[in-house]
Amino acid sequence: MSTTFETAFRVNNPATGELIQEVTRHTEEEINVALEKGHKGFKTWAKVHAHERSRLLKAWSRKIQDNKEEIAKVMTMENGKPLRESLGEVDYATSYIDWYAEEAIRIYGRTIPASSETKRIVVSRQPIGLVAAITPWNFPAAMMTRKAAPALAAGCTFIVKAAEETPLTTMTLVDLAHEAGIPKDAIQYVNGKGSVVGRLFTESQFVRKITFTGSTPVGKALIKGSADTIKHVTMELGGHAPLIIAEDADLDWAVAQTIISKFRNAGQTCVCVNRILVHENVVDTFAEKFTAAVSKLNVGNGLDESTDVGPIINEKGYDKIVAQVQDAIDKGAEVLTGNEYEIDREKGYYFVHPTVLKNVDASMEIMQEETFGPIAPITSFKTLEEAVEIANNTPYGLAAYFFTNDYRTGTYLHDNLDFGIIGWNDGAPSAAHAPFGGMKESGIGREGGIEGIEPYLETKYLSIGNLTQ
């Protein structure tokens, strides 16, 4: 039974509220046709030898780089992030394609010594089938290629639904894949409401795997929806990243790295710092240095070269940020800088100036829920044990950061923090060649690195008997 919904949606510039483009939503029938097309195309794509898949992926990467400036501009217009961040994301996106182009020719099987002289045991790997992806608005290029590249490298076919806030970047990348020679039934996109497309993906008999980056509640719904057909799932879900600054930390370096993590994409990233925990003996010094640096950040349209922090993606995101800041202030937090806003609800743009809050505590919403905005709350701790307890006191376990020059402190924090990604004196640990993913309610599986291609492969075991003549 079809669900009635609007046939098109508007993609607006979050910095101005202006219309960029109207995009047609695919009907349920069109989406189901695309799924069947991907399923049938798998029979052909899976047989393309690994070296050819590798060559095509490299050609796709070159196509993207040849159109880098255009893609980055589109990304900034629909997402709002500063243009230099968009340019960096294009490089980040192609780094995944480049990595998995190499991994395509390293999908190895193995021979296992048998327990009988009449037998031989062989283990082989094969692609899992049609992969359906749902990607977020905050990294519209990298989150797509991080899924598509290993899927295609493994021999899977791939279909993606991008966020309705930022579909244009994804659509462009898929078109470039076709220009590079990757078959149209091997990689496709569909546009539609998340609830509708998610249901069609999870119910489809043709989809063998769901990969999703987004909120934990949506991830849980997709996992439940996939249960009836026992689909494989990879889920990169929400986070609430702590950043711990030990007494011996290099505070100037910590300030610079914290700014990189906290304010990239206006704080609208799943791994950005959400809670800053500073040893009580250096909290005042850190807060002073950090506030001075944050106060220098420029807020504005991402197309302006001087912009450091762009707009909030939409009204819902803005309202959540304001509510968290006000809750913290009402409960005793001190505003060191920021708490300033430039918005126009009628036109549809929302700017939040980078804000530093001091003296936050566990009673405040900002210490319990992911903010997704340029707000930096600071609290203090006495002992490392206390810092770890505060950091781990969350259902999430995606990313964490700490700053110390003492290997004993660093080793202790690494061993005791329950997070899948940890930066030690590093505010930007993500890389295509490293596994990305979380613990607890932050997800299932890993993307990136040698681990990232595993979820797209099935293991087949062959036992050969009666070998003696």
SEKE-53038 format. One line per field, with one value per residue (C-alpha): residue in three letters; x, y, z. Coordinates in Angstrom, 3 decimals. Each point is the difference from the previous one (the first is absolute). Layout:
% residues N
code: ALA, ...
xx: X, ...
yy: Y, ...
zz: Z, ...
***
This chain:
% residues 469
code: MET, SER, THR, THR, PHE, GLU, THR, ALA, PHE, ARG, VAL, ASN, ASN, PRO, ALA, THR, GLY, GLU, LEU, ILE, GLN, GLU, VAL, THR, ARG, HIS, THR, GLU, GLU, GLU, ILE, ASN, VAL, ALA, LEU, GLU, LYS, GLY, HIS, LYS, GLY, PHE, LYS, THR, TRP, ALA, LYS, VAL, HIS, ALA, HIS, GLU, ARG, SER, ARG, LEU, LEU, LYS, ALA, TRP, SER, ARG, LYS, ILE, GLN, ASP, ASN, LYS, GLU, GLU, ILE, ALA, LYS, VAL, MET, THR, MET, GLU, ASN, GLY, LYS, PRO, LEU, ARG, GLU, SER, LEU, GLY, GLU, VAL, ASP, TYR, ALA, THR, SER, TYR, ILE, ASP, TRP, TYR, ALA, GLU, GLU, ALA, ILE, ARG, ILE, TYR, GLY, ARG, THR, ILE, PRO, ALA, SER, SER, GLU, THR, LYS, ARG, ILE, VAL, VAL, SER, ARG, GLN, PRO, ILE, GLY, LEU, VAL, ALA, ALA, ILE, THR, PRO, TRP, ASN, PHE, PRO, ALA, ALA, MET, MET, THR, ARG, LYS, ALA, ALA, PRO, ALA, LEU, ALA, ALA, GLY, CYS, THR, PHE, ILE, VAL, LYS, ALA, ALA, GLU, GLU, THR, PRO, LEU, THR, THR, MET, THR, LEU, VAL, ASP, LEU, ALA, HIS, GLU, ALA, GLY, ILE, PRO, LYS, ASP, ALA, ILE, GLN, TYR, VAL, ASN, GLY, LYS, GLY, SER, VAL, VAL, GLY, ARG, LEU, PHE, THR, GLU, SER, GLN, PHE, VAL, ARG, LYS, ILE, THR, PHE, THR, GLY, SER, THR, PRO, VAL, GLY, LYS, ALA, LEU, ILE, LYS, GLY, SER, ALA, ASP, THR, ILE, LYS, HIS, VAL, THR, MET, GLU, LEU, GLY, GLY, HIS, ALA, PRO, LEU, ILE, ILE, ALA, GLU, ASP, ALA, ASP, LEU, ASP, TRP, ALA, VAL, ALA, GLN, THR, ILE, ILE, SER, LYS, PHE, ARG, ASN, ALA, GLY, GLN, THR, CYS, VAL, CYS, VAL, ASN, ARG, ILE, LEU, VAL, HIS, GLU, ASN, VAL, VAL, ASP, THR, PHE, ALA, GLU, LYS, PHE, THR, ALA, ALA, VAL, SER, LYS, LEU, ASN, VAL, GLY, ASN, GLY, LEU, ASP, GLU, SER, THR, ASP, VAL, GLY, PRO, ILE, ILE, ASN, GLU, LYS, GLY, TYR, ASP, LYS, ILE, VAL, ALA, GLN, VAL, GLN, ASP, ALA, ILE, ASP, LYS, GLY, ALA, GLU, VAL, LEU, THR, GLY, ASN, GLU, TYR, GLU, ILE, ASP, ARG, GLU, LYS, GLY, TYR, TYR, PHE, VAL, HIS, PRO, THR, VAL, LEU, LYS, ASN, VAL, ASP, ALA, SER, MET, GLU, ILE, MET, GLN, GLU, GLU, THR, PHE, GLY, PRO, ILE, ALA, PRO, ILE, THR, SER, PHE, LYS, THR, LEU, GLU, GLU, ALA, VAL, GLU, ILE, ALA, ASN, ASN, THR, PRO, TYR, GLY, LEU, ALA, ALA, TYR, PHE, PHE, THR, ASN, ASP, TYR, ARG, THR, GLY, THR, TYR, LEU, HIS, ASP, ASN, LEU, ASP, PHE, GLY, ILE, ILE, GLY, TRP, ASN, ASP, GLY, ALA, PRO, SER, ALA, ALA, HIS, ALA, PRO, PHE, GLY, GLY, MET, LYS, GLU, SER, GLY, ILE, GLY, ARG, GLU, GLY, GLY, ILE, GLU, GLY, ILE, GLU, PRO, TYR, LEU, GLU, THR, LYS, TYR, LEU, SER, ILE, GLY, ASN, LEU, THR, GLN
xx: 0.000, 1.520, 0.526, -1.153, 2.674, 1.081, 1.537, 2.875, 1.955, 1.983, 3.735, 0.742, 3.231, 0.078, 2.101, -2.628, -3.169, 0.038, -1.159, 2.855, -2.002, -3.222, 0.611, -2.554, -0.775, -0.063, -3.260, -0.157, -0.368, 3.122, 1.996, -1.048, 0.980, 3.409, 0.428, -0.827, 2.381, 2.776, -0.769, 0.155, 3.100, 1.762, 0.156, 2.143, 2.007, 0.998, 1.679, 2.103, 3.528, 1.597, 2.611, -2.691, -2.083, 3.141, 0.646, -3.551, 0.140, 3.234, -1.631, -2.931, 2.397, 1.719, -3.361, -0.899, 3.337, -0.342, -3.292, 1.152, -0.706, -3.483, -0.926, 1.310, -2.011, -3.186, 0.724, 0.502, -3.171, -2.198, 1.788, 1.322, 3.513, 2.910, 1.274, 3.446, -1.669, -1.972, 3.188, 1.550, -3.006, 0.345, 3.575, -1.204, -2.706, 2.421, 2.447, -2.560, -0.368, 3.779, 0.432, -2.665, 1.181, 3.122, -1.902, -2.046, 3.018, 0.773, -3.142, 1.727, -1.216, 2.074, 0.689, -0.327, 1.927, -2.518, -0.165, -0.018, 2.404, -3.017, -1.382, 0.861, -1.678, -0.320, -1.491, -1.044, -1.667, -2.797, -2.059, -3.090, -2.414, -1.921, 0.901, -2.427, 1.453, -1.545, 2.372, -0.134, 0.022, 3.109, 2.550, -1.884, 3.073, 2.160, -2.793, -1.137, 3.424, 0.920, -2.831, -0.035, 3.727, 0.367, -3.329, 1.024, 3.524, -1.428, -2.213, -3.284, -2.455, -0.965, -2.996, -0.035, -2.578, 1.554, -1.422, -2.614, 1.944, 3.058, -0.797, 1.798, 3.538, -0.917, -1.836, 3.041, 2.355, -2.190, -0.200, 3.802, 0.258, -2.011, 2.202, 3.023, -1.418, -1.631, -3.276, -3.216, -1.513, 3.088, -0.399, -3.267, -1.663, -3.615, -1.622, -2.856, -1.118, 2.139, -2.921, -1.263, 3.341, 1.183, -3.057, 0.435, 3.667, -0.595, -3.010, 1.581, 0.848, 2.754, 2.027, 2.490, 1.625, -0.971, 2.669, -1.030, 1.576, -2.285, -1.845, -0.217, -3.846, -0.140, 2.765, -1.957, -3.084, 2.022, 1.464, -3.480, -1.294, 2.837, -0.674, -2.761, 2.289, 3.198, 1.850, 3.570, 0.315, 2.713, -1.079, 2.017, -2.229, -0.030, 2.774, 0.683, 3.753, 1.978, 3.347, 2.252, 2.833, 2.461, 1.983, 3.208, -1.563, 1.456, -2.851, 0.773, -0.047, -3.143, -1.755, 0.864, -1.062, -3.194, -1.029, 0.638, -2.213, -2.717, -0.692, 0.493, -3.274, -1.348, 0.220, -2.379, 2.029, -0.505, 3.561, 0.366, 0.766, -3.153, 1.422, 3.324, 1.394, 3.010, 2.124, -0.913, 3.561, 0.013, -3.677, 0.163, 3.084, -1.453, -3.349, 1.724, 2.155, -2.860, -2.442, 2.491, 0.476, -3.706, -0.845, 2.059, -2.042, -2.019, -3.634, -1.577, -0.831, 2.247, 0.770, 1.755, 3.705, 0.187, -2.710, 1.028, -3.470, -2.980, -3.736, -1.986, -1.657, -3.629, -2.447, -0.284, 3.742, 0.093, -2.824, 1.740, 3.236, -1.712, -1.977, 3.164, 1.871, -2.891, -0.432, 3.694, -0.168, -3.135, 1.829, 3.073, 2.321, 2.091, 0.193, 3.616, -0.688, -2.761, -3.681, -0.693, -2.302, -0.866, -3.151, -2.941, -2.665, -1.972, 2.946, 1.340, 3.545, 1.479, 3.457, 1.291, 3.192, 2.592, -0.818, 2.101, -1.738, 1.823, -1.060, -2.316, -1.066, -1.835, -3.407, 0.107, -1.433, 3.125, 1.966, -2.528, -1.034, 1.947, -0.161, 0.850, 0.984, 2.904, -0.395, 2.957, -0.851, 2.885, 0.015, 2.844, 1.197, 2.362, 1.239, 0.327, -2.430, -2.600, 0.653, -0.479, -3.198, -1.436, 1.136, -1.483, -3.269, -1.918, -1.701, 2.214, 3.534, 1.032, 2.941, 2.052, 3.082, 2.639, 3.074, 3.012, 3.757, 0.299, -0.048, -1.363, -2.951, -0.595, 0.123, -2.412, -2.499, 0.214, -0.602, -2.945, -1.952, -2.874, 0.160, 0.781, 2.069, 2.478, 2.252, 3.079, 1.229, -1.951, -3.267, -0.423, 0.688, -2.191, 1.750, -1.038, 2.604, -1.195, -3.150, -2.787, -2.895, -1.350, -0.800, -3.243, -2.884, 2.323, -0.105, 0.768, 2.985, 2.850, 0.565, 3.457, 3.224, 0.321, -2.981, -2.260, -0.327, -0.836, -3.714, -0.474, 1.355, -1.387, 2.277, -0.390, 1.603, 0.683, 1.022, 1.354, 0.009, 1.174, 3.256, 2.018, 0.147
yy: 0.000, 3.304, 2.853, 3.436, 2.683, 3.111, -0.690, 2.463, 1.684, 3.210, 0.106, 3.348, 1.777, -0.003, 3.177, 2.044, -2.067, 0.328, -2.831, -1.839, -2.645, -1.978, -3.749, -2.593, -2.736, -3.476, -1.869, -3.287, -1.781, 1.720, -0.880, -3.629, -0.078, 1.420, -2.662, -2.775, 1.575, -0.027, -3.608, -1.127, 2.111, -1.770, -3.212, 1.813, 2.367, -2.789, -1.802, 3.027, -0.931, 1.834, 1.828, 1.474, 1.090, 1.596, 1.828, 1.333, 1.236, 1.860, 1.543, 1.128, 1.607, 1.911, 1.213, 1.368, 1.742, 1.496, 1.561, 0.779, 3.732, -0.372, -2.797, 1.970, 3.063, -2.038, -1.593, 3.357, 1.395, -2.889, -0.802, 3.382, -1.060, 2.280, -0.572, -1.081, -2.712, -1.137, -0.166, -2.052, -2.307, -0.699, -1.145, -2.040, -1.578, -1.033, -1.368, -2.735, -0.796, -0.106, -2.257, -2.501, -0.013, -1.598, -2.261, -1.385, -2.013, -1.216, -1.969, -3.233, -3.467, -2.684, -3.709, -1.700, -3.179, -2.814, -2.642, -2.755, -0.785, -0.533, 3.517, 3.590, 3.057, 3.253, 3.287, 2.651, 3.398, 1.287, 3.217, 0.108, 1.382, 3.244, 2.574, 2.799, 3.077, 2.951, 2.910, 3.199, 3.658, 1.059, -1.828, -0.602, -1.067, -1.938, -1.951, -1.255, -1.007, -1.597, -2.456, -0.198, -0.543, -3.197, -1.328, 0.435, -1.246, -3.191, -0.581, 1.166, 2.264, 3.175, 2.308, 3.110, 2.345, 3.320, 2.412, 2.323, 2.998, -0.898, -2.316, 1.947, -1.007, -3.682, 0.179, 1.627, -2.689, -2.820, 1.652, 0.258, -3.692, -0.771, 2.315, -1.896, -3.237, -1.589, -1.520, 1.870, -3.039, -0.401, 3.384, 1.956, 2.697, 0.498, 3.018, -0.151, 0.354, -1.976, -1.835, -1.137, -0.968, -1.632, -2.234, -0.946, -0.809, -2.150, -1.832, -0.665, -3.604, 1.316, 1.891, -2.117, 2.719, 3.359, 2.559, 3.168, 3.066, 2.106, 0.099, -2.922, -0.103, -0.272, -2.600, -2.103, 0.197, -1.148, -2.908, -1.086, 0.390, -2.129, -2.877, -1.681, -0.570, -0.425, 2.768, 0.827, 3.475, 2.543, 2.866, 3.146, 1.765, 2.860, 1.109, 2.192, 0.415, 0.952, 1.780, -0.403, 2.409, -1.351, 2.216, -0.442, 0.684, 2.503, 2.502, 1.976, -3.180, -1.183, 3.291, -0.180, -3.642, 0.513, 2.800, -2.239, -2.710, 2.132, 2.607, -1.873, 0.148, 2.291, -2.865, -2.085, -3.206, -3.331, -0.056, 3.639, 0.826, 0.310, 0.057, 1.544, -1.421, 1.899, -0.724, 2.440, 1.349, 1.206, 0.585, 3.777, 0.342, -2.248, 1.807, 3.372, -1.161, -1.891, 2.892, 2.425, -2.270, -0.741, 3.706, 0.498, -2.424, 1.642, -0.957, 0.362, -1.397, -2.931, 1.493, 2.914, -0.849, 1.577, -2.258, -2.509, -1.005, -0.269, -0.251, -2.624, -2.332, 0.734, 1.389, -3.258, -0.138, 3.657, -0.375, -2.960, 1.961, 3.032, -2.186, -1.741, 3.262, 1.581, -3.081, 0.158, 3.707, -0.472, -2.670, 2.108, -0.223, 3.077, 1.324, 0.868, 0.969, -0.341, -0.650, 2.269, -0.835, 1.315, -1.584, 0.590, -2.659, 1.297, -0.182, -3.132, 0.690, -0.520, 1.059, -0.860, 1.710, -2.308, -0.179, -1.065, -0.971, -0.523, -1.687, -2.461, -3.107, -3.268, 1.542, 1.949, -1.399, 0.938, -2.542, -2.748, 0.525, 0.582, 3.690, 0.076, 3.640, 2.363, -0.135, -1.001, -0.861, -0.201, -1.852, -1.019, -3.192, -0.909, -3.475, -2.013, -2.527, 2.750, 1.202, -3.500, -0.458, 3.250, -0.814, -3.507, 1.097, -0.086, -2.672, 1.088, -1.048, 1.436, 2.385, 1.338, 2.181, 0.610, 2.177, -1.014, -0.336, -2.769, -3.472, -1.510, 2.399, -0.556, -3.772, 0.068, 2.196, -2.089, -3.208, 1.331, 2.202, -1.923, 1.562, -1.414, 2.972, 1.762, 2.951, 0.388, 3.565, -0.140, 1.793, -1.473, -3.758, -1.089, -1.596, -2.278, -2.600, -0.254, -1.689, 2.446, -1.001, -0.016, -2.091, -0.332, 1.904, 1.752, -2.766, -3.399, -0.725, 2.112, 2.096, 0.749, -1.963, -3.677, -0.532, 2.115, -2.472, -2.989, 0.879, -0.243, -3.536, -3.446, -2.861, -3.301, -3.208, -2.922, -3.446, -2.214, -3.735, -3.269, 1.472, -3.227, -2.139
zz: 0.000, -1.077, 2.396, -1.147, 0.191, -1.869, -3.398, 0.495, 2.754, 0.239, 0.618, 1.635, 0.871, 3.831, -0.026, -1.859, -0.150, -3.788, -2.238, -1.710, -1.825, 0.134, -0.024, -1.034, 2.482, -1.436, 0.377, 1.874, -3.321, -1.380, 3.097, -0.187, -3.679, 0.919, 2.683, -2.461, -2.515, 2.605, 0.862, -3.626, -0.618, 2.860, -2.038, -2.566, 2.240, 2.417, -2.912, -1.027, 1.045, 2.890, -2.078, -2.244, 2.999, 1.392, -3.276, -0.148, 3.584, -0.739, -3.075, 2.186, 2.461, -2.822, -1.332, 3.424, 0.374, -3.491, 1.167, 3.533, 0.068, -1.469, 2.411, 2.980, -0.969, -0.311, 3.372, 1.697, -1.529, 1.157, 3.264, 1.173, 1.017, -0.956, -3.519, 1.194, 2.109, -3.046, -2.049, 2.779, 0.038, -3.716, 0.665, 2.965, -2.172, -2.740, 2.579, 0.710, -3.682, -0.434, 3.036, -1.025, -3.601, 1.462, 2.396, -2.903, -1.142, 3.518, 0.785, 0.873, 0.851, 1.711, 0.140, 3.388, 0.808, 0.194, 2.711, -2.621, -2.852, -2.265, 0.459, -0.859, 1.555, -1.937, 1.269, -2.537, 0.163, -2.196, -0.160, 2.130, -2.621, -0.442, 2.661, 0.937, 1.682, 1.811, 0.514, 2.097, -0.995, 1.918, -2.206, -3.246, -1.994, 2.453, 1.663, -3.397, -1.328, 3.333, -0.687, -3.792, -0.493, 2.076, -1.302, -3.628, 0.698, 1.505, -3.038, 1.539, -1.748, 1.851, 0.353, 2.174, 1.419, 0.978, 2.557, -1.468, 1.309, -2.121, -2.926, -2.723, 0.978, 0.078, -3.312, -1.597, 1.339, -1.309, -3.436, -0.040, 0.868, -3.121, -2.066, 1.317, -1.380, 3.041, -1.275, 0.773, 1.659, 2.220, 1.713, 0.230, 2.074, 0.981, 1.606, 2.449, 3.590, 2.416, 1.551, -3.404, -1.536, 3.214, 0.050, -3.648, 0.565, 3.065, -1.480, -3.388, -0.836, -2.273, 2.638, 1.906, 2.069, 1.529, 0.836, 1.824, 1.547, 2.161, 3.288, 2.393, 0.043, -3.802, 0.052, 2.474, -2.229, -3.014, 1.970, 1.067, -3.553, -1.338, 2.381, -1.993, -2.978, 2.087, -1.787, 0.911, 1.543, 0.597, 2.229, 0.739, 2.484, 2.495, 2.302, 2.989, -0.148, 3.117, -0.148, 3.050, 0.723, 2.564, 2.345, -2.016, -3.432, -2.453, 0.331, -3.143, -2.080, 1.793, -0.769, -3.697, -0.342, 1.988, -2.339, -3.011, 1.460, 1.552, -2.657, -3.268, -1.933, 2.739, 2.497, -2.095, -0.112, 1.734, 1.365, 1.050, 3.613, 2.106, 3.540, 1.021, 3.251, 1.381, 3.058, 2.758, 0.250, -3.617, -0.757, 0.430, -2.193, -2.680, 0.062, -0.426, -2.930, -1.623, 0.310, -1.525, -3.011, -0.430, 0.097, -3.170, -2.105, -2.772, -0.584, -3.424, -3.418, -0.851, -3.418, 1.714, 0.320, 3.463, 1.454, 2.665, 1.191, -2.316, 0.715, 1.857, -2.487, 0.951, 2.552, 1.931, 0.543, 1.021, 2.534, 1.647, 0.382, 1.517, 2.410, 1.229, 0.505, 1.868, 2.180, 0.931, 0.802, 2.101, 1.997, 0.693, -3.018, -0.780, -3.564, -0.823, -3.606, -2.548, 0.703, -2.964, -2.892, -3.442, -1.361, -2.296, 0.419, -2.971, -2.399, 1.687, 1.173, 3.454, 1.169, 3.469, 1.117, 1.578, 3.685, 2.975, 3.244, 3.282, 3.228, -1.688, 1.884, -0.492, 0.728, -3.261, -3.237, -1.925, 2.061, -0.732, -3.628, -3.206, -0.930, -3.718, 0.140, 0.781, 3.792, 2.201, 3.638, 2.485, 3.293, 2.322, 1.665, 2.845, -0.947, -3.180, 1.421, 0.357, -3.557, -1.393, 1.989, -1.380, -3.540, 0.003, 1.598, -3.272, -2.107, -2.889, -0.818, -3.350, 0.522, 2.905, 0.297, 2.636, 0.357, 2.047, -0.509, 2.598, -1.577, 3.222, 0.027, -3.702, 0.319, 2.943, -1.865, -3.162, 1.928, 2.009, -2.420, -1.612, -3.452, -3.425, -1.212, 2.283, -0.716, 2.225, -0.470, -3.256, -0.737, -3.493, 0.105, -2.939, -2.990, -2.858, 0.969, 3.637, 1.365, 0.848, 2.244, 3.510, 3.042, 1.956, -1.638, -2.422, -2.514, -1.454, -2.222, -1.337, -3.107, -1.363, 0.220, -0.776, 2.312, -2.219, -2.844, 2.224, 0.437, -3.773, -0.286, 0.728, 1.078, -1.824, 1.268, -2.330, 1.213, -2.795, 0.732, -1.579, -1.277, 0.104, -3.100
***
